[in-house]
Amino acid sequence: MPSEITPAGLRERKKEETRRLLLEGAARLFRERGFEATTVADIAAYANVSARTFFRYFDSKEALLLPDGVEIFAYVENALAERPADEEPLDAVCNALLEAAKPFATSTLTALSHPLEDIQVVVTARLVQAFSDFEERLTVLVRRRLPPDTPDADLKAAVIACAALSAVRAVLRTRRARRASGITDTGQAPLQRAFEMLREIGSPERP
């Protein structure tokens, strides 16, 4: 029995490693060369696979502009489920997003914070759709964390989910604009700072 299971496990790990390298290579090459100048063959070579193998993982170069939405959501869902039940919903969502962002630090998500003028329209369209789909699912999860007697619970859950993801979009947009202007990010991690700003805006104690 072990001899039948082990090869399958090795194959899955190999597939995951190849996919990771393709994402990592795309992020680096898009950043260094630009989207148009980077070919599928270039990305495949980075992962030490053939172009034919590349298409077993992704149907096009454009598919690498955003990390797999399903995979990202799985990280967020797991991270949110591990947050304390009594944690404020907005804090829970922000902390879950921060935790979920860590595995994607070297993915194509990183490339989105760099100026990619040659594909700005494509990136924007894909990003808008990805976040729209994500907002709906995250709203459902937030709603489950609210007390049963919460007034307008559906609306509150939607506001929390959309506000948190809007902060993520704001970070990506601002970092692209800063880098296009030659401004280097300094100080606190942008996403963490954005969530702090979001909490400050919603705090009744603000001046």
N, C-alpha and C positions, 0 to 999 in steps of 0.2 A: 504493500500500500504506500509507504513513504516514497518509493521510487517512482510511483505514478503521480504523486502530488508535488514533489519538489521541482521537477522541470517546469510545471505550469506556474508555480510561484516565481521561479527565476525569470520566466518569460514575461510575466506581468511587471516585475520590477524593472526589467530591461525596457519594456515599453514605456513605463513611467519616466525612466531616466532619459530616454530618447525624446519624449515629448517635452520634458523640462529643458533639455538642451536646445531644442528647436525654438522654444519661447525665449530662452535666454539669448540665443544667437540673434533672433529677430530684433529683440530690444536693443542689443548692442549695435548691430549693423544699421538699423533704421536711424539710430542716434548719430552714428559716425558717418554714414554715407548718404543718408536720406532714403526715403521709401522707394522712389523711382529707380535709384541707382543700385538698389539691393535686389538680387534675383533669388528665385527659389533655390537655384543651385548653390548660391552663396550660403544661404541659411542651412541647407542640407549638409554642406561641407563642414560648417561649424559643428554640427552634431555628428559628423563622421558617418553620414548615411547618404544614400542616393536620392536624387530628386523623386524617383518613383516611390521610395519609402516615405518621403515627405508627404505625398498625397494620400498616404494611408492614415495620416494624422489630421491633416488640414486640407480643405478643398481648394484653397487659394491663398495667395500671399496676404490678401486683405483680411482673411480670417485671423491672422496673427496680430492685427492692430489692437485687439482687445483680448484679454485672457478669457478663458471659457467662463461664461456667466454662471453656468451650472456649478462649476467647481468653486468659484468665488462664493456663491450663495451657500454651498455646503459648509464652507469654513465659517461664514457669518452665522448660519443657523446653529452650528455646533457651539460656537463661542457664546452666542446669546443664551443657549440652553444652560450653559455652565455659570452664567451670572447669578448672583444671589437673588432669591425670589422677592426679597424686600427692597431691592435696589430700585431707585427711581427709574421709570421706563426710559427716559431720555439718556440718563447716565448708562444704563445697561446697553442700549443700542450703540452709543458712541464707543464704549469700552469694547464691545464685541467687534465693531468695525476696525478699531485700532489693532486688536488681536488678530483679526482675520487678514489684515493687510500685510502682516509680517512675511508669510510664505511667498508673497508676490513681489517682494522688494526688487528682484532681478528680472521680473517678467516684463511683458510688453506694457503693462500698466505704468511702469517707470518711464517708458518712452513717451507716453502721452503727456508728460509734464515738460517735454522738450519741444521746441518749435519744429513742427513738421509741416511747413507751409504747402508742400507739394501734395499733401493728402488731407488738408484741413477739412474739406467738405465731407470726405468719406469718414474720417474719424468722428466728426461731429454727429453725423447721421447715426452711426453705429453706437456711439456713446449715449445719445438721447434715447434710442430704443432700448439699450441694455438697462439704463437706469429706470426707465418707465416700467419695464417688466419687473425689475428688482423691487421697486417701490411697492407694487401690489403685494408681492409675497411677504416683504418685510412688514407691511401694514398688518397682515394676518397674524404674524408672530407677536407683534407688539400688542395687538388687541388681546391676545391670550394672557398677557402679563398684567393687564389692567383688572382691578377689582370688578366683580360682576355688577355692582351698583354705580359704576362710573358714568356720570352724565355724558351723553353724546360720545360714548366710548369708541364708536366707529370713526367719528371725525377726529377725536383726539389721537387715536392710533395712527391715522393717516397723516396728521400734522407732524407727529414725532418722527415717523419713518421718512417722510419727504424732507423735513428740515435737516435731518442727519445726512441724508444722501445729497442734499443740496450743498451742504458744507464740503462734502467730498468733491463734488463738481467744481465748487469755487476754488478749492486748492489746486486742482488740475489746471483750471483756466488761468489762475493767477501765476502759477509756476511757469506755464508756457509763456505768458506775457513778460514775466521778469527775465527769463532766460533769453527771450528774443531781444530784450533791451540790454542784455549784457549784465544783468543784475544777478549776483550769486546769492542763493539762499543762505541765511545765517541764523544763528540762535536756535530756538526751540523747533522741534519737528513740526512742519506746517500743518499736518492733519490734526495733531494733538492741540495745537494752538487754535485751529479753526473750531474745534469742538468746545474749547474753553470760551471762545467768543460767543458761540451759540448759547452756552449756558448763561453767560453774562447778559445777553440780550433778553433771555427769558426769566432772569432773576427779578423778583419783586423788590429786592433791596438795592437795585442799581439806582444811581442818582437820577 
